[in-house]
Amino acid sequence: MKNLSKYIFAAMLTLGTVTSCSDFLDDSPQGVVDQDKAFKLPDDMVNSAYAMLGDCWYSYPFNLWPYGDLSSDDCLKGGSGTTDTGYHPMEIWSTMTSTPGEFDELWYRLYCAVSRCNRALLSLEQYGDSKLGEEVTKQRVAEVKFLRAHFYFKLITMFRQVPWIDENVMKNNLQEKTRNDEFTYQELFGKIINDFKEAYDVLPEMQKEQNRVNRVAAAAYLAKCYLTLAYGDGYEATNGYDHINKEYMQKVIEYTNVVKNSPYFGYLEDYGD
C-alpha cells in the first residue's frame, strides 16, 4: 500500500510539473507588441512607419552618402583608420569587388521600413474608416505610400533589381516567394512613381501637422524619379544626351514648377544652415 501511495504521489507531482511547465511556456512574451492589438491602432501604425525615417545609423545611413559623396570624392570617410567601417573600398573605388556588411545592413533596414509601411496599410484597410474616418484614412494611406516609395527609391538606387513587396504580398504571406527579377528596373520605377502619384493626388499642399508629408514633397520626388529615368537606362550605350526621354523631361519641369511655386521653396539666408 505504501508503494502504491508513492506511485500515485509521484504521478500527481509529475502531472503538476508538466502543467506548470506548459503554463510557463505559454506565457505571453513581454516587451513586444501584440500584432492583433497593434493592427487595431491604425494611426499608431502610421507613426511607426514614419519613425523609420530616423532609424538610420552610420553603418546604414539612409541618405546614402557613402555611396555617392564618398565614392565621388566629395568627402572623406573619417574615423580612426581604413578598417573601422566597410566604406574604405568605396573611397578608393573598389566597391564592386567587395561585399561589406554595410550593404546587407542597408538592405535589411530599408526592407524593415517597407514592412512597417505595408503593415500600416493593412491596418488602415481593416480599421481606418472605423477608427479615423474615411477622409483621414484616405490621407494616411497616401502618406504611407509616399513613405514606402521613398524607401523603395533608396533600394532601387542602391541595388537596382529588388523584390517588390507590397501590402498584398504581405497579406498573402508571399514575402519569401517574391523574386527580385519579377519586374524590370523600369517597371519597379513605375510602381514607385504610382505610390508618389497617389500621394500627390490626395495630400494637401500644407498639412495641419507640419511634419507629415505633403503634396509638394510628392511633387519633388516625382520630378526626381522622372529625371532619373529621362537619361536612359543607366548603361553607357543607351544613356546620356542622345537618349533623353522628352516626355519624362516635360514631367520633370511640371513637377519642379509645383515645388518652385509652393510656400516651401526658397534659399536660406545663411549658407552655413
Sequence and secondary structure as in RCSB ss.txt:
>XXXX:A:sequence
MKNLSKYIFAAMLTLGTVTSCSDFLDDSPQGVVDQDKAFKLPDDMVNSAYAMLGDCWYSYPFNLWPYGDLSSDDC
LKGGSGTTDTGYHPMEIWSTMTSTPGEFDELWYRLYCAVSRCNRALLSLEQYGDSKLGEEVTKQRVAEVKFLRAH
FYFKLITMFRQVPWIDENVMKNNLQEKTRNDEFTYQELFGKIINDFKEAYDVLPEMQKEQNRVNRVAAAAYLAKC
YLTLAYGDGYEATNGYDHINKEYMQKVIEYTNVVKNSPYFGYLEDYGD
>XXXX:A:secstr
 HHHHHHHHHHHHHHHHHHHHHHHHTS  SSS  HHHHHT HHHHHHHHHHGGG   TTS TT GGGTTTTTTSS
   SSSTTSSTTHHHHTT GGG   HHHHHHHHHHHHHHHHHHHHHHHIIIIIHHHH HHHHHHHHHHHHHHHHH
HHHHHHHHHSS     HHHHHTT GGG  TTSS HHHHHHHHHHHHHHHHHHS SS SSTTS  HHHHHHHHHHH
HHHHHTBSSSGGGBSGGG  HHHHHHHHHHHHHHHTSTT    SSTT 
